[in-house]
Amino acid sequence: RTMDVTFQSILISSILFFLCFSVLQSWCRENFVNVRNMKTVMSVRKQLRELCERLSIPLMSCGQNTDCIRQCLLQGLFTNAAELQPNGQYLTVVSRQVVHIHPSSCLFLLKPQSQYLLYTELVHTSKCYMRNVSVIDAEWLVDSAPSYFRPLRNKSSSK
């Protein structure tokens, strides 16, 4: 009898996994999201949730206000910022290299006029493209690395 209960629970778990995976695949296909990337997102989310629970950090959603998420990303990636130039191109803040928003980015068609963008990687093809791009505020740069971006604060305050 114990064997039957174990087999049943394994069978139910397998069926639920299959159904969830099928729903995930359908949702990803309908929303033009890469399934493998979504699995990575789900895995990272699970790890973060477990860490928060272990450290007794309350789980809260930021809702529509993504500023805190983008500021958090900036804390670790502040050298991966690009600044909009008067000619409409972006230059990386570190190497002053001309970069473009990658065509797969949702910001590509929007042509954001934000003064600064944050990216996670550069892809070199016929042009140098920023991937995984987020809009950021100039003040966030200064707050995330004050000694690194002190000239930025001076530049923006003189305008």
Summary of the structure (lengths in Angstrom):
residues: 159
radius of gyration: 21.4
end to end distance: 78.5
largest distance: 79.1
contacts: 366
relative contact order: 0.09
helix: 53%
strand: 16%
